[in-house]
Amino acid sequence: MSGSNQPLKIAVTPTAIADILIIEPRVFGDERGWFTESFNLQEFSQATGLNVNFVQDNHSFSRQSTLRGMHYQLEKTQGRLVRVVSGSVFDVAVDLRKDSQTYRKWVGVELSAENHKQLWIPAGFAHGFLVLSTTAEFLYKTTDYYHPQSEVCLAWDDPLVGIQWPLIAGVSPNLNAKDSAGLPWDQVPKF
C-alpha cells in the first residue's frame, strides 16, 4: 500500500520448496463470526514480490478420499493460488523444473476452511490434492486458461516422486480415469 504504514493483511511463508508459498490472509472475528479478504492483488504483490495476472477461477466439490491430480499444462502453463472454503484437503505440488535445486521434490500442505491457508504454486509444477474431510470445496485462481490439448497427468503414486499421501488405512483413493492413467516420472515431459 503506497504511502501507508498499515500492516499487510496477509502473511507469506515459504515452504521446503521456496517458490511454493503459504499465504495466510488475516481473519477478523468476533461473536458474530469472521471476515477475511481472500484476495487483494496489491497486498498479494507487495507481500510476495510477484506480479501475477489471474485470468480464471475454478471451483470443485469432492467427496472424502477423492484424489485429483497430479496435473499441469505444457502450453499456457498455469500459476495457481489455491484454497479450501469447505472441508479440508492435503494439497501437493511436484517440481518439474529441470534446472531447479528442488527438481522432483514435492511439498504438501493441509488447506482447510478452518485454517484459511492458501497455497501459491507457480508454473512448472504438477498439482493435485486429496480430500481429507467428508466433502470439500476447493477454489483456485490460474494465471492462464485451461488448455486440455497440452494437459499432462503425472502418476499420483509414482515411486520416484514418493508423495506421502495421508490416505485412510485400507481405503484406496477415488480416482477418475485420467488420474488413474497418470504417466510415470520418467515419461512425463518436464520444464
C-alpha positions in Angstrom: 0.0 0.0 0.0 1.7 3.1 -1.2 2.1 5.7 1.4 0.5 3.6 4.2 2.1 2.3 7.3 -0.6 -0.2 8.0 0.4 -3.8 8.3 -0.3 -6.2 5.4 -3.5 -8.2 5.7 -1.6 -11.4 4.6 1.3 -13.4 5.9 3.6 -15.3 3.5 5.6 -18.3 4.5 7.9 -20.2 2.1 7.7 -24.0 2.1 10.5 -26.6 1.7 10.4 -25.5 -2.0 11.0 -21.8 -1.7 8.8 -20.9 -4.8 5.8 -22.5 -3.2 4.3 -20.1 -0.7 1.7 -20.5 2.1 -0.5 -17.4 2.0 -2.4 -16.6 5.2 -4.9 -13.8 5.0 -5.8 -12.1 8.3 -9.1 -13.2 9.7 -11.1 -10.7 11.7 -13.6 -12.3 14.0 -16.0 -11.6 16.9 -19.1 -13.2 18.4 -20.9 -12.8 15.1 -18.4 -14.8 13.1 -15.4 -13.8 10.9 -14.4 -11.8 7.8 -11.3 -12.2 5.6 -10.2 -10.5 2.4 -9.4 -13.7 0.5 -7.5 -12.0 -2.3 -6.2 -8.5 -2.9 -3.8 -8.1 -5.8 -2.0 -5.1 -4.3 -1.4 -6.9 -1.0 -0.5 -10.2 -2.7 2.1 -8.5 -4.9 3.6 -6.5 -2.0 3.8 -9.5 0.3 5.1 -12.0 -2.3 7.1 -9.8 -4.7 5.1 -11.4 -7.5 3.4 -9.7 -10.4 0.7 -12.1 -11.4 -2.4 -11.8 -13.6 -5.2 -14.2 -12.7 -7.5 -15.0 -15.6 -9.7 -17.9 -14.5 -11.3 -19.0 -11.2 -12.2 -22.7 -10.7 -14.4 -24.3 -8.0 -14.6 -28.1 -7.4 -16.6 -30.2 -4.9 -15.3 -33.6 -4.0 -16.0 -36.4 -1.5 -13.7 -37.9 1.0 -10.7 -39.8 -0.3 -11.1 -38.3 -3.8 -7.6 -37.6 -5.2 -7.4 -35.1 -8.1 -4.0 -34.8 -9.8 -1.2 -34.6 -10.5 -2.0 -32.1 -13.3 -0.1 -29.5 -15.3 -0.1 -27.9 -18.8 2.8 -27.8 -21.3 1.3 -24.8 -23.1 -0.5 -22.0 -21.3 1.4 -23.0 -18.2 -0.5 -22.0 -15.1 0.5 -20.5 -11.8 -2.2 -21.3 -9.2 -3.5 -19.8 -6.0 -5.5 -22.5 -4.2 -7.7 -22.6 -1.2 -10.5 -24.6 0.5 -13.8 -23.0 1.5 -15.4 -26.1 3.0 -13.8 -29.1 4.5 -10.0 -29.9 4.2 -7.6 -31.3 1.7 -3.9 -32.3 1.5 -2.6 -30.2 -1.3 0.6 -31.2 -3.2 2.9 -29.7 -5.8 5.8 -31.5 -7.5 8.7 -29.5 -9.1 9.1 -30.4 -12.8 11.7 -27.7 -13.5 14.9 -29.5 -14.6 17.2 -26.6 -13.6 15.7 -26.3 -10.1 17.5 -27.3 -6.9 14.2 -29.0 -5.9 13.7 -30.9 -9.1 11.4 -33.9 -8.5 10.8 -32.8 -4.9 7.3 -32.3 -3.6 5.6 -30.3 -0.9 2.3 -31.0 0.8 0.2 -28.7 2.9 -3.2 -29.2 4.6 -5.6 -26.5 3.4 -9.0 -26.2 5.2 -11.9 -23.9 5.7 -10.8 -23.6 9.3 -7.1 -22.6 8.8 -7.8 -20.2 5.8 -4.4 -21.1 4.3 -3.8 -20.7 0.6 -1.0 -22.1 -1.5 0.8 -20.3 -4.3 2.1 -22.8 -6.9 4.0 -21.2 -9.8 4.1 -22.6 -13.3 6.4 -25.6 -13.7 4.8 -27.8 -11.1 2.4 -30.7 -11.2 -0.5 -30.2 -8.8 -3.1 -32.3 -7.0 -5.0 -32.8 -3.8 -6.6 -35.5 -1.6 -9.8 -34.8 0.2 -9.5 -35.4 4.0 -12.9 -34.4 5.2 -16.3 -35.9 4.4 -16.6 -33.4 1.5 -14.5 -30.4 0.4 -15.0 -27.4 -1.8 -11.7 -26.3 -3.5 -11.2 -23.0 -5.2 -8.2 -21.8 -7.3 -7.2 -18.9 -9.4 -5.0 -19.5 -12.5 -2.6 -17.3 -14.4 -3.6 -18.8 -17.8 -6.6 -20.5 -19.3 -7.3 -24.2 -19.2 -5.7 -25.9 -22.3 -6.8 -29.5 -22.4 -4.7 -30.3 -25.5 -1.5 -29.8 -23.5 -2.6 -31.2 -20.1 -0.4 -33.9 -18.6 -1.1 -36.1 -15.6 1.9 -37.4 -13.5 1.0 -40.6 -11.7 -0.1 -39.7 -8.2 1.7 -42.7 -6.7 5.0 -42.6 -8.7 7.7 -44.2 -6.5 10.4 -41.9 -7.8 8.5 -38.9 -6.5 7.2 -40.7 -3.4 4.4 -38.4 -2.3 3.3 -39.4 1.2 -0.5 -39.1 0.8 -2.4 -39.3 4.2 -4.7 -42.0 2.9 -7.2 -43.6 5.3 -5.9 -47.1 6.2 -7.3 -49.7 3.9 -9.0 -47.1 1.7 -7.9 -46.6 -1.9 -8.2 -43.1 -3.3 -11.2 -42.3 -5.5 -9.7 -41.5 -8.9 -11.2 -40.7 -12.3 -9.9 -42.4 -15.5 -7.5 -39.6 -16.4 -5.8 -39.7 -12.9 -5.8 -43.5 -12.9 -3.8 -43.4 -16.1 -1.2 -40.8 -15.0 2.3 -41.3 -16.5 5.3 -42.3 -14.5 8.0 -39.7 -13.7 10.4 -40.9 -16.4 7.7 -40.5 -19.1 6.2 -37.1 -18.3 7.6 -34.0 -20.1 9.5 -31.6 -17.8 10.2 -27.9 -18.0 
